[in-house]
Amino acid sequence: MANKKILIFFFTVFALYVSSEETSGSGEEQDNGSSTEGKVDSRTFGWGPQSGSTPPRQDSRTRSICKALETFVPNLCSNDEARKSCQDECQGTRGNRNALQCGKKDPLDATKKHRKKEKKKNKDKASKEGKSEKKGKLSKGKLSKRIVGGKESQQGEWPWMVHLHGHFDSTNPRKATVGCGGAILSERLILTAAHCTKNGATDPKKWKVWVGNHDADIYERKFETIHYVAKIFVHPDYKKNPSKKSDIAIFQLEKDIHLIDENKGRVCLPDDDLPIKEENQTCYVTGWGKTKWDGSYARILKHAEVQTVSRVDCNHSRPPSQAIDETELCAGTRVGGTDPCRGDSGGSMVCKMQKGHGYPPDERWYAGGIVSYGKKCGSKGLFQIYASVTYFKKWIVETILSRADEM
């Protein structure tokens, strides 16, 4: 009897062991074969359990670039080159939506209070010393051709907006002879227009990037930092034919922007799941450009609301030889009065989009276009043209992956 009880005990333990192994195996199989959104099958890359091999290790340069890309590129792993290069970011069930650190903005009360306090302090000090509070030596200089209408922005309201200054006057190297807007993509990457670099303005050593700028006449150390440029990437089609097409470029900085500061942040590239509409999409443009076609430049950063216009309607207002194509976006207001203008080139037209229906909703700002060119800004029936960031998203990602330095 005792032997029989012992046999029954061992048989029960063995049955439980086999059952647990089968349960574990079936769960593993379900996880590997599930269709979870954002999941990338490792077999796509020729490595993983099915192939009997492991993914190649990322070098430090590639790893740093992939980490930077996933902070501002939605659907990063839908790009073929990104899938090959960024295995750590693209394998398994992990998508990069949760890694995004872009497109968030708020007019910060604390920042505004501090700014008012500092401005009063500087003004009192200047009046005592009999000195001006203007930037003086660090003059903005002339601005490149390219807001009419719109409103003054608050400090930190558009945290990705930067001012690019090109110093190409050999007789006065401190004077900015070229000026454009730009948008922060990451700690070291700025998105802007290719035409800002025309007429030989391609030497990165002669460019400076003003980050956190709000008042064009006052340098505020609390908010502003000046960065030097390490590399400039201009779209190859623009290089071959410097016209108005493929008007897009990327500046890589020598040192990081401290994005933990309250008034500095990234803008998102377009999300494949939230396409920016080519018609009746509400967006905003920002800049220190002219307040009217024949007017003066804005001192305080301004913003204006515009609507995208269909290609058909846009081309009706243009000569056939100047028709736009899929590489461009058209935007403005049909009644006129609101547009980017001279001095706004290179800045991003940004559109707020919402993903999901949770609370609070996941709202972000995406770069829809780059201010490129137009005629008589603010005129009725004439729309401004932007390089389409959606169209050039692939080029942006692949250029950064293949040409950018370690970050």
C-alpha positions as CSV (number, residue, x, y, z in Angstrom):
1,M,0.0,0.0,0.0
2,A,2.8,2.4,0.9
3,N,4.5,1.7,-2.4
4,K,1.3,2.4,-4.3
5,K,0.9,5.8,-2.5
6,I,4.5,6.7,-3.4
7,L,3.9,5.9,-7.1
8,I,0.7,7.9,-7.1
9,F,2.5,10.9,-5.6
10,F,5.4,10.8,-8.1
11,F,2.9,10.4,-11.0
12,T,0.9,13.5,-9.8
13,V,4.1,15.6,-9.6
14,F,5.2,14.5,-13.1
15,A,1.8,15.4,-14.6
16,L,1.8,18.8,-13.0
17,Y,5.3,19.5,-14.4
18,V,4.4,18.5,-17.9
19,S,1.2,20.6,-17.8
20,S,3.2,23.7,-16.7
21,E,5.7,23.3,-19.5
22,E,2.9,23.1,-22.1
23,T,1.2,26.2,-20.7
24,S,4.4,28.1,-20.8
25,G,5.2,27.0,-24.4
26,S,1.7,27.9,-25.7
27,G,1.9,31.4,-24.1
28,E,5.3,32.0,-25.6
29,E,4.0,31.0,-29.1
30,Q,1.0,33.3,-28.7
31,D,3.2,36.2,-27.8
32,N,5.6,35.6,-30.8
33,G,2.7,35.2,-33.3
34,S,0.3,37.9,-32.0
35,S,-0.6,40.9,-34.2
36,T,0.0,43.6,-31.6
37,E,0.0,47.1,-33.2
38,G,3.5,48.3,-33.7
39,K,5.1,44.8,-33.5
40,V,7.9,44.0,-35.9
41,D,8.6,40.4,-36.7
42,S,12.4,39.7,-36.2
43,R,12.3,37.4,-39.3
44,T,11.9,40.6,-41.3
45,F,15.6,41.4,-40.6
46,G,16.9,37.8,-41.0
47,W,17.6,37.3,-37.4
48,G,15.7,36.0,-34.4
49,P,14.5,32.6,-33.1
50,Q,13.3,31.5,-36.5
51,S,16.6,32.2,-38.2
52,G,18.8,30.8,-35.4
53,S,20.9,34.0,-35.3
54,T,21.0,37.2,-33.2
55,P,20.7,40.8,-34.4
56,P,23.9,42.6,-35.2
57,R,25.1,44.9,-32.5
58,Q,24.6,48.7,-33.0
59,D,27.8,50.8,-33.0
60,S,27.7,53.8,-30.6
61,R,27.1,56.3,-33.5
62,T,24.1,54.4,-34.8
63,R,22.7,53.8,-31.3
64,S,22.9,57.5,-30.4
65,I,21.2,58.5,-33.7
66,C,18.4,55.9,-33.3
67,K,17.8,57.1,-29.8
68,A,17.5,60.7,-31.1
69,L,15.2,59.7,-34.0
70,E,12.7,57.9,-31.9
71,T,12.1,61.1,-29.8
72,F,10.7,63.1,-32.8
73,V,9.8,60.5,-35.6
74,P,6.4,58.8,-35.2
75,N,6.3,55.4,-37.0
76,L,10.1,55.3,-37.1
77,C,10.2,51.6,-37.8
78,S,8.0,51.9,-40.9
79,N,11.1,53.2,-42.6
80,D,13.1,50.5,-44.2
81,E,16.5,52.0,-43.4
82,A,15.4,52.7,-39.8
83,R,14.3,49.0,-39.4
84,K,17.7,47.8,-40.5
85,S,19.7,50.3,-38.4
86,C,17.6,50.6,-35.3
87,Q,17.1,47.0,-34.3
88,D,16.9,47.8,-30.6
89,E,14.1,50.3,-31.2
90,C,12.2,48.2,-33.7
91,Q,12.3,44.7,-32.4
92,G,9.6,42.9,-30.4
93,T,6.3,44.5,-29.4
94,R,7.9,47.8,-28.5
95,G,6.8,50.7,-30.7
96,N,8.3,54.2,-30.5
97,R,5.1,56.1,-29.7
98,N,5.9,56.1,-26.0
99,A,9.4,57.3,-26.8
100,L,8.2,60.5,-28.5
101,Q,9.3,63.6,-26.7
102,C,8.1,66.1,-29.2
103,G,5.2,68.5,-30.1
104,K,4.3,69.6,-26.6
105,K,4.0,73.2,-25.8
106,D,2.6,75.5,-23.1
107,P,2.9,79.2,-22.3
108,L,4.6,78.7,-18.9
109,D,3.4,81.0,-16.2
110,A,6.6,80.6,-14.2
111,T,8.7,81.5,-17.2
112,K,6.6,84.6,-17.9
113,K,6.9,85.8,-14.3
114,H,10.7,85.3,-14.4
115,R,11.0,87.0,-17.7
116,K,9.1,90.1,-16.5
117,K,11.3,90.2,-13.3
118,E,14.5,89.9,-15.4
119,K,13.4,92.5,-17.9
120,K,12.6,95.0,-15.2
121,K,15.9,94.3,-13.5
122,N,17.9,94.7,-16.8
123,K,15.9,97.9,-17.6
124,D,16.7,99.4,-14.1
125,K,20.3,98.5,-14.4
126,A,20.6,99.9,-17.9
127,S,19.0,103.2,-16.9
128,K,21.4,103.5,-14.0
129,E,24.4,102.9,-16.2
130,G,23.0,105.0,-19.0
131,K,23.2,102.0,-21.3
132,S,20.8,100.4,-23.8
133,E,19.3,97.0,-23.0
134,K,19.5,96.0,-26.7
135,K,21.7,93.2,-28.0
136,G,24.2,95.5,-29.5
137,K,27.2,93.6,-30.9
138,L,25.2,90.5,-31.5
139,S,23.1,92.2,-34.1
140,K,20.5,90.2,-36.0
141,G,21.6,91.9,-39.3
142,K,19.6,91.5,-42.5
143,L,17.0,88.7,-42.7
144,S,16.5,86.4,-45.6
145,K,13.5,87.0,-47.9
146,R,10.5,85.4,-46.8
147,I,4.6,87.3,-40.2
148,V,1.9,89.3,-41.8
149,G,-1.1,89.5,-39.5
150,G,-1.1,87.3,-36.5
151,K,-0.4,87.9,-32.8
152,E,2.6,88.3,-30.5
153,S,3.6,85.0,-28.9
154,Q,4.4,84.4,-25.2
155,Q,7.8,83.3,-24.0
156,G,8.2,79.6,-24.6
157,E,4.9,79.2,-26.5
158,W,6.6,77.8,-29.6
159,P,9.6,76.0,-28.0
160,W,11.0,74.5,-31.2
161,M,11.4,77.8,-33.0
162,V,14.9,79.0,-33.5
163,H,16.7,81.8,-35.4
164,L,19.5,81.0,-37.8
165,H,22.2,83.6,-38.4
166,G,24.7,83.4,-41.2
167,H,27.8,85.6,-40.9
168,F,29.2,86.0,-44.5
169,D,30.5,89.6,-44.4
170,S,34.3,89.3,-44.4
171,T,34.6,93.0,-43.4
172,N,32.3,92.6,-40.4
173,P,32.2,88.9,-39.3
174,R,29.9,89.7,-36.3
175,K,27.2,91.0,-38.5
176,A,24.5,88.5,-39.6
177,T,24.0,88.9,-43.3
178,V,21.6,85.9,-43.7
179,G,18.8,85.0,-41.4
180,C,16.2,82.3,-41.4
181,G,13.8,80.4,-39.0
182,G,14.2,76.8,-38.1
183,A,12.7,74.1,-35.9
184,I,14.3,71.9,-33.3
185,L,14.1,68.2,-34.0
186,S,16.5,67.0,-31.3
187,E,19.3,68.2,-29.1
188,R,21.5,68.6,-32.2
189,L,19.2,68.7,-35.2
190,I,17.5,71.7,-36.8
191,L,15.0,71.6,-39.7
192,T,15.0,74.6,-42.1
193,A,14.8,75.6,-45.8
194,A,17.6,74.8,-48.3
195,H,17.3,78.3,-49.9
196,C,18.7,79.7,-46.6
197,T,22.1,78.3,-47.8
198,K,22.0,79.6,-51.3
199,N,24.6,81.9,-52.8
200,G,27.4,80.0,-51.2
201,A,26.1,80.2,-47.6
202,T,26.9,76.6,-46.9
203,D,29.9,76.9,-44.6
204,P,28.7,75.6,-41.2
205,K,31.4,77.5,-39.4
206,K,29.8,80.8,-40.4
207,W,26.4,80.0,-39.0
208,K,25.0,80.5,-35.5
209,V,21.7,79.2,-34.1
210,W,19.8,81.3,-31.5
211,V,17.7,79.0,-29.4
212,G,14.9,80.2,-27.0
213,N,14.8,83.7,-28.6
214,H,11.6,85.7,-28.0
215,D,12.5,89.4,-28.2
216,A,14.7,90.1,-31.2
217,D,16.2,93.2,-29.6
218,I,17.1,91.7,-26.2
219,Y,19.5,88.9,-25.3
220,E,18.1,87.1,-22.3
221,R,20.7,84.7,-20.8
222,K,18.0,82.9,-18.8
223,F,16.3,81.7,-21.9
224,E,18.6,82.1,-24.9
225,T,21.6,80.0,-25.9
226,I,23.8,80.4,-29.0
227,H,24.9,77.3,-30.8
228,Y,27.5,76.7,-33.5
229,V,26.8,74.4,-36.5
230,A,28.9,71.3,-37.3
231,K,27.3,70.1,-40.5
232,I,24.7,71.2,-43.1
233,F,22.7,68.7,-45.1
234,V,20.9,70.2,-48.2
235,H,18.5,68.1,-50.2
236,P,20.5,66.7,-53.3
237,D,17.8,67.8,-55.7
238,Y,18.1,71.4,-54.5
239,K,21.8,71.2,-54.8
240,K,21.5,70.1,-58.5
241,N,19.0,72.7,-59.3
242,P,18.7,75.5,-56.7
243,S,15.2,76.5,-57.7
244,K,12.1,76.5,-55.4
245,K,11.7,72.7,-55.3
246,S,13.1,70.3,-52.6
247,D,13.6,73.4,-50.4
248,I,14.7,71.5,-47.3
249,A,17.9,71.3,-45.2
250,I,19.1,70.0,-41.8
251,F,21.6,71.7,-39.6
252,Q,23.6,69.6,-37.1
253,L,24.9,71.5,-34.1
254,E,28.3,71.0,-32.4
255,K,26.8,70.8,-28.9
256,D,23.5,69.8,-27.4
257,I,20.6,72.1,-26.8
258,H,19.5,71.6,-23.2
259,L,15.9,70.6,-23.9
260,I,15.1,70.3,-20.2
261,D,14.8,74.1,-20.2
262,E,11.2,75.3,-20.0
263,N,11.2,77.2,-23.3
264,K,12.9,74.7,-25.5
265,G,11.5,71.6,-27.1
266,R,11.2,69.4,-30.2
267,V,8.6,69.5,-33.0
268,C,7.3,66.1,-34.3
269,L,7.7,65.0,-37.9
270,P,4.3,63.9,-39.4
271,D,2.6,60.8,-38.1
272,D,1.6,58.3,-40.8
273,D,-1.5,57.5,-38.9
274,L,-2.5,61.2,-38.6
275,P,-1.9,62.6,-42.1
276,I,-1.9,66.4,-42.4
277,K,-4.7,67.3,-44.8
278,E,-3.8,69.1,-48.0
279,E,-7.0,71.1,-47.7
280,N,-8.7,72.9,-44.8
281,Q,-6.1,71.8,-42.2
282,T,-5.6,74.5,-39.5
283,C,-1.9,75.2,-38.9
284,Y,0.3,78.0,-37.5
285,V,3.4,79.8,-38.7
286,T,5.8,81.7,-36.5
287,G,8.6,84.2,-37.1
288,W,10.2,87.6,-36.7
289,G,9.5,88.5,-40.3
290,K,7.8,91.6,-41.7
291,T,4.4,92.5,-40.3
292,K,3.3,93.5,-43.8
293,W,4.7,93.3,-47.3
294,D,6.4,96.8,-47.2
295,G,6.5,97.0,-43.4
296,S,9.1,96.6,-40.7
297,Y,10.3,93.4,-39.0
298,A,8.7,92.1,-35.8
299,R,10.6,92.6,-32.6
300,I,8.6,89.9,-30.6
301,L,8.0,86.5,-32.1
302,K,4.7,86.3,-33.8
303,H,2.3,83.5,-34.8
304,A,-0.5,83.4,-37.3
305,E,-3.2,80.9,-38.2
306,V,-3.4,79.6,-41.8
307,Q,-5.4,76.9,-43.6
308,T,-4.0,74.5,-46.1
309,V,-5.3,74.9,-49.7
310,S,-5.8,72.2,-52.2
311,R,-3.2,71.9,-55.0
312,V,-6.0,72.5,-57.6
313,D,-7.1,75.7,-56.0
314,C,-3.6,76.8,-55.3
315,N,-2.5,76.3,-58.9
316,H,-5.5,78.2,-60.2
317,S,-4.0,81.3,-58.6
318,R,-0.6,80.7,-60.2
319,P,0.9,80.7,-63.7
320,P,1.2,77.2,-65.2
321,S,4.9,77.5,-65.1
322,Q,4.8,77.9,-61.3
323,A,2.4,75.1,-60.5
324,I,3.2,73.2,-57.3
325,D,3.5,69.4,-57.0
326,E,3.4,66.7,-54.3
327,T,6.6,68.0,-52.8
328,E,4.9,71.2,-51.7
329,L,2.0,72.5,-49.6
330,C,0.0,75.6,-50.2
331,A,-1.5,77.5,-47.3
332,G,-2.9,80.9,-46.3
333,T,-6.3,82.6,-46.0
334,R,-8.6,83.3,-49.0
335,V,-9.3,86.8,-47.8
336,G,-5.6,87.6,-47.3
337,G,-4.0,89.4,-44.4
338,T,-2.2,86.5,-42.8
339,D,1.0,84.9,-44.1
340,P,4.7,84.4,-43.5
341,C,6.8,87.1,-45.1
342,R,10.3,88.4,-45.5
343,G,12.4,87.0,-42.6
344,D,10.2,83.9,-41.9
345,S,11.9,81.5,-44.4
346,G,12.9,78.1,-43.0
347,G,10.4,78.2,-40.1
348,S,7.9,75.4,-39.7
349,M,4.2,75.5,-40.4
350,V,3.0,73.4,-37.5
351,C,-0.4,71.6,-37.1
352,K,-1.9,70.2,-33.9
353,M,-3.2,66.7,-34.2
354,Q,-4.8,64.3,-31.6
355,K,-4.2,60.6,-31.5
356,G,-6.6,58.3,-29.7
357,H,-9.6,59.2,-27.5
358,G,-8.1,58.8,-24.0
359,Y,-8.1,61.4,-21.3
360,P,-6.2,63.6,-21.4
361,P,-5.9,63.3,-25.2
362,D,-2.5,62.8,-26.8
363,E,-2.2,66.1,-28.6
364,R,1.0,67.0,-30.3
365,W,2.3,69.6,-32.8
366,Y,3.6,68.3,-36.1
367,A,5.7,70.1,-38.7
368,G,3.6,70.1,-41.8
369,G,5.6,72.4,-44.0
370,I,8.7,74.6,-44.2
371,V,8.3,78.2,-45.2
372,S,9.6,78.4,-48.7
373,Y,8.4,81.2,-51.0
374,G,5.4,83.2,-52.2
375,K,4.3,86.6,-53.6
376,K,3.2,89.7,-51.8
377,C,2.6,88.1,-48.4
378,G,-0.9,88.8,-47.0
379,S,-2.5,89.6,-50.4
380,K,-6.0,88.4,-51.2
381,G,-6.0,85.3,-53.4
382,L,-2.2,84.7,-53.2
383,F,-1.1,81.8,-51.1
384,Q,2.3,81.0,-49.7
385,I,4.2,77.8,-50.6
386,Y,5.8,75.4,-48.1
387,A,8.1,72.3,-48.6
388,S,6.0,69.3,-47.6
389,V,7.6,67.7,-44.5
390,T,5.4,64.6,-45.0
391,Y,6.9,64.1,-48.5
392,F,10.4,64.6,-47.3
393,K,10.1,62.6,-44.0
394,K,11.9,59.6,-45.6
395,W,14.8,61.8,-46.8
396,I,15.1,63.4,-43.3
397,V,15.3,60.0,-41.5
398,E,17.7,58.4,-44.0
399,T,19.9,61.5,-44.2
400,I,20.3,61.6,-40.4
401,L,21.0,57.8,-40.3
402,S,23.6,57.9,-43.0
403,R,25.3,61.3,-42.6
404,A,24.9,62.7,-39.1
405,D,27.7,62.5,-36.5
406,E,27.3,60.7,-33.2
407,M,24.9,62.5,-30.8
